[in-house]
Amino acid sequence: MQSKCKPCKEIQKSKAFMKRRYGITFEEYLQRLEAQNNKCAICGSADHKNKRTGKLVQTLFIDHDHATGKVRGLLCSACNHALGQFKDNKAALFRAKEYLIQ
């Protein structure tokens, strides 16, 4: 027998991962989420769907600077994956912006 149910263990593991990987507590995550009005920091979407599965998800992804580890904000799946494709290359992102506004 285990002292915690599976969903509770998963939540505990998720909180520990958040602290270990990004250096923020679950409470800090919730504060950021509230500050962003439960919306993606880039597109402003409140409809949080996983890009691959199309299923509604309860959370936004924690975006961070890969060089410094600093948390930048919370993003939906689509924006998180889009930034990942650019590999934090700001020059490439600016070129993409210029391309789009032509």
SEVOBA-259780 format. One record per residue (C-alpha): x, y, z. Coordinates in steps of 0.1 Angstrom, whole numbers, plus 5000, padded with zeros to 4 digits. Layout:
! SEVOBA-259780
XYZ/...
This chain:
! SEVOBA-259780
500050005000/501150354993/500450665014/499350874984/497150814955/498650824920/497251164910/498651314942/502051154936/502051304900/501251644913/504051614939/506451504912/505451794890/505952044917/509451904925/510351904888/509252274885/511452374914/514452164903/514352254866/513152624866/513852734902/510252834909/507752704933/504152604923/502952904942/505253134921/503952954889/500353034900/501253394907/502753424871/499653254857/497353504875/499553804864/499153684828/495353644833/495653264825/496753354790/499853284769/502453564772/502853574734/499553504717/497253584745/495253264740/493353134770/492552814750/495352594761/495552294738/498552064734/499852114699/500551744693/497451584708/494951864704/493651794739/492852074763/495552104790/495252274824/498652444824/500852674804/504452584797/507252754816/509452944791/513053014801/516253144787/518352834779/521653034785/520753184819/517952964831/515853274839/512053214836/510553454810/506953374812/504253114806/503353004770/500752784753/501952474736/502052634701/504052934711/506452734733/507152494703/507452784679/510152954701/511852624705/512252594667/514152924667/516452794695/516453134713/518053294682/516853654684/518253754651/516353484633/513153574652/513553944641/514053824605/510953614607/509053924620/510354134592/509353864567/505753854581/505154224579/506254264543/
